Each structure stands twice: as C-alpha cells, then as structure tokens.
Amino acid sequence: MPNNEPFAEDEEGRPLTFIGCKVTLQTRRTNEFGKAHQRWRYDAETGFVHAFYADLPDKEITAANKADVCTYAIASTSKIDQPVGS
C-alpha cells in the first residue's frame, strides 16, 4: 500500500489506511453504458483511487439503472448498449 504523503493523516490526525475497509465483488459488466460504478482510476501522484471514473452519460445511465428508472429520459430514442435487467 503506497504511503500517501503528505496525505498520510485525515483532518483529525488519524492515519489513512485501507485496513478494515469492506470489499464487494460484482459481476463484470461488458456493456458500453451502465457500468460507471465499476470504473476506477489510480492517481500515481497522490496514491488515491478515484471511483466512478466515467463520462457523464455512463454515470447517468448507471444511476437510472440502479434507481430502476427508464433510461429514455437520458438517451431518448438513441440505441444504447446497457445492461438488460439487474
């Protein structure tokens, strides 16, 4: 685990660590849209991992799918590659 200097402590002086953090495993999505929750980016400079590293349409379609909302409001009549059912 990289040391995130100078970010090795939170605002209350507690050390930053991943020890004890929960991990969830999910089936990998292969669709173009609807998988923003599975996109991550590692920043080598800070050592941070950024979640939801996706473009806006992917985030919106993912949110709609998770909230069980029709994606027509986002994509209109455009054909989009998204998960079918959950």
C-alpha positions in Angstrom: 0.0 0.0 0.0 1.6 3.3 -1.0 2.1 5.9 1.6 0.1 9.0 0.6 2.5 11.6 1.8 1.7 14.4 2.5 -1.8 13.0 2.9 -1.0 10.3 5.4 -3.4 11.6 8.0 -7.0 12.8 8.0 -8.2 16.2 9.3 -8.3 14.8 12.9 -4.7 13.4 12.7 -5.8 9.7 12.3 -3.7 7.7 9.9 -5.3 6.9 6.5 -5.5 3.2 5.8 -7.5 0.6 3.9 -7.2 -1.9 6.7 -10.7 -2.9 7.8 -12.4 -1.5 4.7 -15.1 -3.6 3.2 -14.7 -5.0 -0.3 -17.5 -6.1 -2.6 -17.2 -8.3 -5.7 -19.6 -7.9 -8.5 -20.1 -9.5 -11.9 -18.2 -7.6 -14.5 -20.4 -5.6 -16.9 -19.3 -5.6 -20.5 -21.8 -3.0 -21.8 -20.8 0.4 -23.0 -23.1 2.2 -20.6 -24.4 1.3 -17.1 -21.1 0.3 -15.5 -19.8 3.6 -14.1 -19.8 2.1 -10.6 -17.1 -0.4 -11.9 -14.8 2.3 -13.4 -11.8 3.4 -11.3 -8.7 5.5 -11.8 -5.4 5.3 -9.8 -3.6 8.6 -9.4 0.1 7.7 -9.0 1.0 11.1 -7.8 -1.3 11.1 -4.7 -1.9 7.4 -4.4 -5.6 7.9 -4.4 -8.1 5.7 -6.2 -11.0 7.6 -7.8 -14.3 5.9 -8.1 -16.9 6.4 -10.9 -14.2 7.4 -13.4 -16.6 7.5 -16.4 -18.2 10.0 -18.7 -21.5 11.7 -17.8 -23.8 9.6 -20.0 -22.4 6.4 -18.4 -22.9 7.9 -14.9 -26.5 8.9 -15.7 -27.4 5.6 -17.2 -25.8 3.7 -14.3 -27.8 5.9 -11.8 -31.0 5.3 -13.8 -30.4 1.5 -13.9 -29.7 1.4 -10.2 -32.7 3.5 -9.3 -34.9 1.4 -11.6 -35.8 4.4 -13.8 -36.3 4.2 -17.5 -33.2 5.5 -19.4 -35.4 7.0 -22.2 -35.1 10.3 -20.3 -31.4 10.2 -20.8 -30.9 8.6 -24.2 -34.3 9.4 -25.8 -34.6 7.3 -29.0 -30.9 6.6 -29.3 -30.0 3.0 -29.2 -27.6 2.5 -26.2 -25.6 -0.6 -25.1 -26.7 -1.0 -21.5 -27.4 -3.9 -19.1 -30.8 -5.6 -19.5 -32.5 -6.2 -16.2 -30.5 -6.4 -12.9 
